Amino acid sequence: MKTSGLRPNPNQIGRRVPSHDPNDILRYWHFVEKYDFNAAERHNDVGDDFVSTHVVDRAPWPMNDSHGNHYEHTVQFGLIPTKSAYRNVLRLRKDDGETALNVDDRFTFLGAFGVDDDGVPLLGTLELSEFPQVLANALSDHITDKNEYSTRAAAWFEEVMRDNGPDAAFELADKLSKECLRYLHLDEQLVVKAPRFVVLSRMIEQRQLPAKELEAIEVSKGHTPKRRNSRSSVMANPFVKPLESLVADLAAGRPCGVADILLSDRVQPRVDCMNTGQILSTLAPAKYPAGRWPSDYSLSVMQQVSVNKAFDVLGDSGLFSINGPPGTGKTTLIKDVIAEIIVQRAKILANGVEFTIADDDYFGLPEALHDFSVVVASSNNAALENITLKLPERSELGDSFQAIRHLEAIAQHLMGNSKTQVWGTISAALGNSEKMKKFKTAMSKAEKEIRKLETTDYEKARAEFKNALHELDEILKKQEQFERISSDWQKGSPRSLQEQVSNAFRWRRWTKPQSPSFQFSNADVDLSVLREELGDAYSAADFNQAHEHDRHERLPGTSKSLERARAILFVKALALHESFIAANRAPFLKNLNHFLALLDNKGGPRTVEFAKDLWATFSLLVPVVSTTFHSFERLFGTLPRGSIPWLIIDEAGQATTPRAIVALSRAKRALIVGDPQQLDPVVTLNQQVDKAVAATFNVADSFLVTNSSLQSLADARNPFGTELNGRWVGSPLLVHRRCVDPMFSISNKLSYEGKMFLGRDKEQKERTLNNPDSESARLLIHDSAWIDVPRALSEPITDNSRRAETDIVADIVNACIVFNSRARDLALPKLFVIAPFRHIKISVKKRLRDAIAELYPNFEGADIDHWCSKSIGTVHSFQGQEAETVVLVLGGKKESGMNWVQERPNLLNVAVTRAQRRLYVVGDWDEWMSLAGKVEECMALDWKISVERAREVFDARRIYQRQTS
């Protein structure tokens, strides 16, 4: 049996006290990824664009319908029960069936291929699952050659296709199952006889397809075009080989970047970041970064504490974690971090640097300029888009900074076909093949723009940056002076003097009372002058005397002048970067071309040798790039470990550590941002199997893939944090500015122990929006409400979906269309309809699509479909997004369809906090309140209305009559 690198030390088997050996932890994570597998959908499972069928003897095709729609199908063959698959995985860890397994009755599969409308297999669509291959290699002495295996399978495919009979798909599935098992030396009993295969059927609408696709579909039965099906889900796991390489490097004692810190068992003394003394020392004027994002508003107290502390901890290297509940400004904070990194590089450019000639074609940069590239990574694509696609938008700048222009034309190219107004080149989205294609197209246009750059006076740009830096230093001196005088003033206040007198008398040190007036006269004048010069200066002394709410919103240690000077320095830093690129156009463009070759893996050894210089060169133009973990190693695999200057991981609460650890190993510094109280990582591994495997590697439960996230592990390594819900969290953000009540209060009580504060500006804005006399008024139909739809009134559509609930949702959407209309300007509403289960989402989507099409025949079908796909979904669909109004459709059958709230409130927390101003919960009040616990505690508010009352409130005819009367 081939198990090299997989077996534990025999002496470790059965040990009850887990060790904290980084090698064991990493080997365990590698094992879990290596033997991960895909599960086929259940029978009659329905998704947005597919339905699954478990086939015994009757196929689901042909499926052509009266609307002229066509279907494509994916056949998943060689079905292996997941329980059998897990048993074989455990055999590799010397588990002889002792572990009890409570596993879903599902299947993994040997591979998949596509068929057309008539069930004829399509050439070029065969894909083979990786799991059976790695399992076979480990269970026997037979080593599978992947290329030979693929070639053989293709030959078996073509052999069956020569017959091309009406049952070709059945014959092909049986043939491939038999031959694949034989080639892999796996027991034929591993694959079940019934069902024979699983089919995923996906509708293709003709009007949405290009002509070539239509031509490919409209084929005779004998013609089989090559067309790859997109739902096979058997792609090779991209994390296995990078993890294998990292295991080897760690075992050899080679430095592994931030991964070394995350895996370390060294524990530093913890510091409560909520302690007033800690907050004030972290917010001393000298601790503020020199640069900040050009916004009209300052960060909140804990946002600024997190930024200041991050730069303190991550000076040369390190790891720092930040916890950000919904709406507390994680992205806003990240913008300030990026601004300071750019300013730090500008300080080096201002001292005068230039490219060095390595040879005729490659140019080096001083080592000091290698330290500023920023990579934003996540497992969540939406989170990445929320940063890299938002940063260049002009709306991200404060009103007083709208004049900023920085390489606008290049920024517009990077944004693709977007009509969004941009202000400058700051970030780019990399990653999958589609994003890379768009990026390369943009870069080809960027080269022309760079050639057109005016060769501005580089020396002038350096001088202007230095002047801005000097101005900042002068303001900082005044700020520090203000702090000292303010502190002295407080110490000399009547109350303070009285305390000093009392203490002195108590110790018999008092000799002669003195008038306190002299203590403040001069200080009072100085304070007034400085406060006026600085503009709204707020000192540590002010902070100490403030109400608790103000302590979280008003920043001590800064002022309007200081904030503006920091923002202006960032603007001057950008101008200096542009000037540097223009002054060094020739070497810059040479390196930029080599950089693009590096991304295409076309540069050769010399390009790889200069990888750090090339990334540093590109970063002068585009400081921030983003990618998912899935694409990370393909982009950055040429860089040494510990060489990416800044890695920011967003939504780290959703990331599994095995899929992030390789990225961390490439990083010099890592800022981990997320919230374990929102969505958990998506993990398909059975928890019992996970625990059994981890035990054989002697790994503690805190590192279990099914029991942790990257955020939770990073928090454990961050000594700067606080206790929340019984666990230690890294530096938390606590001022919420997205939702008004009741959403804010529900979330705060549900997940954050009431420690969040609602921003006062949010409250004021809502009052203005609700005031009909205000020019900024934006009235809504009704207050937030729980619409009580008793089960007795609800005919079930599916196990978890009820007809009366989907009907009331249709009423709400129709009412919003009418309410928001102006004259004849009808538009689909900007709201979200969220469901906890996919079946509920599908039912709601069908009901709304039909209702809108019937009521508003002028709406294009494609527009309705697009609105439905963007506005209706499960909770996971809307992570990181927000809307003015949210409808939460609970559905659910008794017990099994309602347990999701009790087990972990994370899903409910995310759903509720998508709503900025109004939340309409649709469900059976008595049933959900009977759950008690968190639901009753947080949601039993005075907001229940009957379904009859809801129909009156959301009666579109009445609304129309009121608007037109």
ZIVEN-V837653 format. One record per backbone hydrogen bond with DSSP energy under -0.5 kcal/mol. NH is the residue of the N-H (numbers start at 1). CO is the residue of the C=O. If there is no record, write none. Layout:
# ZIVEN-V837653
((NH,CO) (NH,CO))
This chain:
# ZIVEN-V837653
((2,140) (3,1) (6,3) (7,3) (12,9) (13,9) (13,10) (15,12) (18,16) (19,698) (22,20) (25,21) (26,22) (27,23) (28,24) (29,25) (30,26) (31,27) (32,28) (33,29) (34,30) (35,31) (36,33) (40,107) (44,52) (45,42) (47,50) (51,201) (52,45) (53,199) (55,53) (55,197) (62,117) (65,69) (68,65) (70,204) (72,202) (73,115) (74,200) (75,113) (76,74) (76,198) (77,75) (77,111) (78,196) (80,108) (81,190) (82,106) (85,81) (86,82) (87,83) (88,84) (89,85) (90,86) (91,87) (92,88) (92,89) (93,90) (94,91) (95,90) (96,94) (97,95) (102,100) (103,101) (106,104) (108,80) (110,77) (110,78) (111,77) (112,127) (113,75) (115,73) (116,120) (119,116) (121,119) (122,114) (123,121) (125,122) (127,112) (129,110) (134,130) (135,131) (136,132) (137,133) (138,134) (139,135) (140,136) (143,141) (144,142) (146,144) (149,145) (150,146) (151,147) (152,148) (153,149) (154,150) (155,151) (156,152) (157,153) (158,154) (159,155) (160,156) (161,157) (162,158) (163,160) (164,160) (168,165) (171,167) (172,168) (173,169) (174,170) (175,171) (176,172) (177,173) (178,174) (179,175) (180,176) (181,177) (182,178) (183,179) (184,180) (185,181) (185,182) (186,181) (190,187) (191,188) (192,79) (196,55) (197,55) (198,76) (199,53) (200,74) (201,51) (201,199) (202,72) (202,200) (204,70) (206,204) (208,205) (209,206) (214,210) (215,211) (216,212) (217,213) (218,214) (219,217) (223,220) (225,223) (227,123) (227,225) (232,229) (238,236) (240,237) (243,239) (244,240) (245,241) (246,242) (247,243) (248,244) (249,245) (250,246) (251,247) (252,248) (253,250) (254,249) (258,664) (258,667) (259,256) (259,664) (260,256) (260,257) (261,257) (262,258) (263,259) (264,260) (264,261) (268,266) (271,719) (273,271) (273,721) (275,272) (279,275) (280,276) (281,277) (282,278) (283,279) (284,281) (287,284) (288,284) (288,285) (292,566) (295,293) (301,552) (304,300) (305,301) (306,302) (307,303) (308,304) (309,305) (310,306) (311,307) (312,308) (313,309) (314,310) (315,312) (318,668) (320,670) (322,672) (323,730) (323,731) (324,322) (324,674) (325,323) (325,733) (328,325) (333,329) (334,330) (335,331) (336,332) (337,333) (338,334) (339,335) (340,336) (341,337) (342,338) (343,339) (344,340) (345,341) (346,342) (347,343) (348,344) (348,345) (349,345) (350,346) (351,347) (351,348) (352,349) (356,364) (358,356) (358,362) (359,362) (364,356) (369,366) (370,367) (371,368) (374,623) (375,646) (376,625) (377,375) (377,648) (378,627) (381,379) (384,380) (385,381) (386,382) (387,384) (388,384) (389,385) (391,387) (393,390) (394,421) (396,393) (397,394) (398,294) (401,398) (402,399) (404,401) (406,423) (411,407) (412,408) (413,409) (414,410) (415,411) (416,413) (418,415) (423,392) (424,392) (425,406) (426,424) (428,624) (430,428) (430,626) (436,432) (437,433) (438,434) (439,435) (440,436) (441,437) (442,438) (443,439) (444,440) (445,441) (446,442) (447,443) (448,444) (449,445) (450,446) (451,447) (452,448) (453,450) (456,454) (458,456) (461,457) (462,458) (463,459) (464,460) (465,461) (466,462) (467,463) (468,464) (469,465) (470,466) (471,467) (472,468) (473,469) (474,470) (475,471) (476,472) (477,473) (478,474) (479,475) (480,476) (481,477) (482,478) (483,479) (484,480) (485,481) (486,482) (487,483) (488,484) (489,485) (490,486) (491,487) (492,488) (493,490) (497,493) (498,494) (499,495) (500,496) (501,497) (502,498) (503,499) (504,500) (505,501) (506,502) (507,503) (508,505) (509,504) (510,504) (518,515) (519,516) (520,516) (520,517) (521,517) (524,520) (525,521) (526,522) (527,523) (528,524) (529,525) (530,526) (531,527) (532,528) (533,529) (534,530) (535,531) (537,531) (538,558) (543,539) (544,540) (545,541) (545,542) (546,542) (546,543) (551,547) (552,548) (552,549) (553,549) (553,550) (554,550) (555,553) (556,554) (557,538) (558,538) (558,555) (560,535) (561,534) (563,559) (564,560) (565,561) (566,562) (567,563) (568,564) (569,565) (570,566) (571,567) (572,568) (573,569) (574,570) (575,571) (576,572) (577,573) (578,574) (579,575) (580,576) (581,577) (582,578) (583,579) (584,580) (585,582) (588,584) (589,585) (590,586) (591,587) (592,588) (593,589) (594,590) (595,591) (596,592) (597,593) (598,594) (599,595) (600,596) (601,598) (602,597) (603,597) (607,603) (608,604) (609,605) (610,606) (611,608) (614,610) (615,611) (616,612) (617,613) (618,614) (619,615) (620,616) (620,617) (621,617) (621,618) (622,618) (623,621) (624,426) (625,374) (626,428) (627,376) (629,378) (631,628) (632,628) (632,629) (633,629) (635,631) (636,632) (637,633) (639,636) (642,665) (643,640) (643,666) (644,666) (645,643) (646,373) (647,669) (648,375) (648,646) (649,647) (649,671) (650,377) (650,648) (652,673) (654,651) (655,652) (659,656) (660,657) (661,657) (664,660) (665,661) (666,662) (666,663) (667,663) (667,664) (668,644) (669,644) (670,318) (671,647) (672,320) (672,670) (673,649) (673,671) (674,322) (678,675) (682,654) (683,681) (690,686) (691,687) (692,688) (693,689) (694,690) (695,691) (696,692) (697,693) (697,694) (698,695) (699,694) (703,700) (704,701) (707,704) (708,704) (710,652) (710,655) (711,652) (713,709) (714,710) (715,711) (716,712) (717,713) (717,714) (718,714) (718,715) (719,717) (721,271) (721,719) (722,729) (724,727) (727,724) (729,722) (731,720) (733,323) (736,734) (736,757) (737,327) (740,916) (743,740) (744,740) (746,742) (747,743) (748,744) (749,745) (750,746) (751,747) (752,747) (752,748) (754,748) (755,752) (757,734) (759,736) (759,757) (762,759) (763,759) (764,760) (765,761) (766,762) (767,763) (768,764) (769,765) (770,766) (771,768) (772,770) (774,771) (777,774) (778,769) (785,919) (786,943) (787,785) (787,921) (788,786) (788,945) (789,787) (789,923) (790,788) (793,790) (794,791) (795,793) (797,801) (798,801) (803,795) (806,802) (807,803) (808,804) (809,805) (810,806) (811,807) (812,808) (813,809) (814,810) (815,811) (816,812) (817,813) (818,814) (819,815) (820,816) (821,818) (822,825) (825,822) (826,824) (831,829) (832,885) (833,871) (834,832) (834,887) (835,873) (836,889) (841,837) (842,838) (843,839) (844,840) (845,841) (846,842) (847,843) (848,844) (849,845) (850,846) (851,847) (852,848) (853,849) (854,850) (855,851) (856,852) (859,856) (864,860) (865,861) (866,862) (867,863) (868,864) (869,865) (870,866) (871,867) (872,868) (873,833) (875,835) (877,874) (878,874) (878,875) (879,876) (881,878) (883,914) (885,830) (886,918) (887,832) (888,886) (888,920) (889,834) (889,887) (890,888) (890,922) (891,922) (892,800) (896,894) (897,893) (898,895) (899,895) (901,898) (902,898) (903,899) (904,900) (907,904) (909,905) (910,906) (911,907) (912,908) (913,909) (914,911) (915,912) (916,883) (916,914) (917,884) (918,884) (920,886) (921,785) (921,919) (922,888) (923,787) (923,921) (925,923) (928,924) (929,925) (930,926) (931,928) (932,929) (935,932) (936,932) (937,933) (938,934) (939,935) (940,936) (941,939) (943,941) (945,786) (947,788) (950,946) (951,947) (952,948) (953,949) (954,950) (955,952) (956,954) (959,955) (960,956) (961,957) (962,958) (963,959) (964,960) (965,961))
